[in-house]
Amino acid sequence: MDYSHITMRLGEQIRQRRLNRGLTQVRLAALAGITRQKIIAIERGDLSVGMMAYARVLGALDCELTVVPAAMPTLDEIQGVFD
């Protein structure tokens, strides 16, 4: 799996968690002790963001990172790709 895809998925999950908790990017940045620009970069899956920034954001969201094997897409998920 391409590492840029991993950071994009992680950023999307962080964004969704932030929204589910009713937090703005500014508020999450304040809770994590980083800048709003860094939150934007994380949510976009920017490859230049360091692990410490991710750790601070995950901590502010009361989350932890779990490593799981990548799964192959199901036939239902790729339906229509080759039409």
N, C-alpha and C positions, 0 to 999 in steps of 0.2 A: 504494500500500500504506500502510496506517495505521502511523504511527511507533510507536504503542504495541505493535503486533504485532511490529515489528522488535526492540524492546528485550526483549520476552518471549522471542522466539526466541533472541536472543543470550544471555539469562540461562539459558535451558534448556541451550544448548550449553556455557556455562561450567560449569554444575552437572555436566553429564555428564562433561566433561573432568576436573573436580575428583574426581569419584567414580572415574573410570577410573584416576586416579593414586593412589587410596587416601588422599586428603587429607580431613580434616575441615574444616568451615567455620572453626574456630578456627585450625587450622594454616595454611590458605590466607590467612587474614587476617594472620597473623604474617609469612608470606613476602611478602605484598604491602604490609605496613606500614599497614594500615587496620583498622577494627574489624570484628568478626563481624557486627554489625548492618548494616554496609555490604555485606558479602558476601550476607547474606540479601536485602537490597534489590536487589542486582544480579541474583541468581538469580530473583527474582520479576519482574524487568523493570520495576522502579520507575522512573518517568520523572524523578524528582528527582535521580538519581545523576549526578554529573558525569563527563565524559569522562576526567579524570585517574584516577578510581577504577577505571574500566574498564581503562585502560592499565596501571595497577599490577597488577591481577589477571591480565590477559593476559600481562604480563611474568613474573609469578610462576609461571604455568602453561606458560611457554615457548611461547607462542602469539602470533600477530599477527592483526590484523583485516584481512580482505580484502573489498573492495567488489565485489559481483557483482550483475548485474541480477536483479530479482525474476522468478521464473518463474511462469507460470500453472499452476494444478493440472491434472493429467491427468484424463481421464475416470475412470480407475481410482481416483484419489484422492477424487473427489467422488461416487463410486457410492453410491447410497442417500440422498443429500442431499434429493432431490426425491420420494422415495417417500411 
